[in-house]
Amino acid sequence: MESNKIINYKRISPQLLVSDLDVAIEFYSGVLQFSIDFIYEDYYAGLINNGLSIHLKKSYDPSRPNPQKSIEDPDILFFVSAIQNLFVQFKEQKVCIIQPLRQMPYGKEFYISDPDHHVLAFLEVPTN
């Protein structure tokens, strides 16, 4: 393996399988404040927020998209500031909070679930 090769990544986009594309777009744009970047036909969408992106793909397999799993296995980690305010905002919006705000050795965190049971972790780590 050559170590002198440099990969210049521009961005990374997690792709989440969803059961209803419209419901997923509503959640990610309404609750998480992502903007629609594109919608391709009726099964694929890209959303963006401050240079970050998430892609949503409609699953045609009824046994998918995301079986219920442990809350300790988040699908996406969002690193944020002002986590207390965000937690209160999500509570007021009646978002499904599956791990309340807590202090951990690495910082503060809480977890929510989207309409397809994807576990979304929000973390605020101390700055040194």
C-alpha positions, -999 to +999 in steps of 0.1 A: +000+000+000+015+033-010+014+060+016+021+089-007-014+089-023-037+115-009-074+112-010-091+146-009-126+139+004-150+168-002-180+155+017-195+124+031-232+116+030-248+088+051-276+071+032-306+060+053-332+036+041-367+049+049-402+035+046-419+068+035-398+093+017-422+122+023-424+115+061-386+113+063-381+145+044-406+162+067-387+150+098-352+159+085-362+193+071-387+202+098-372+189+130-335+188+121-336+219+099-320+204+068-329+219+034-338+198+004-309+197-020-326+174-045-354+148-049-350+121-075-383+107-087-402+093-057-376+073-040-344+093-033-336+126-018-306+146-006-308+171+022-281+196+034-274+218+064-243+239+068-222+218+044-234+185+059-256+162+039-279+132+044-294+110+017-327+093+021-337+063+000-371+047+000-369+010+008-392-013-011-386-043+012-412-042+040-389-060+064-366-030+061-355-002+064-342-004+099-352-031+124-355-020+160-321-021+176-302-010+207-302+027+214-265+023+220-259+018+183-266+052+167-268+055+129-255+091+128-236+112+153-242+150+152-216+171+170-233+203+182-230+233+205-257+245+229-269+209+234-292+218+264-311+242+242-314+217+214-326+190+238-353+214+251-363+223+215-367+186+205-388+179+237-411+208+228-415+194+193-424+160+207-395+143+190-390+107+201-362+110+227-348+076+234-318+086+256-323+118+276-296+144+280-268+130+301-232+138+310-207+112+299-169+112+303-165+126+268-192+152+270-230+156+270-252+136+248-288+126+240-304+103+214-335+106+193-353+083+169-365+093+134-398+079+120-379+048+107-362+041+140-328+053+130-310+063+161-295+099+159-270+109+186-263+145+195-230+152+213-214+183+227-178+177+236-158+202+257-133+224+238-098+225+252 
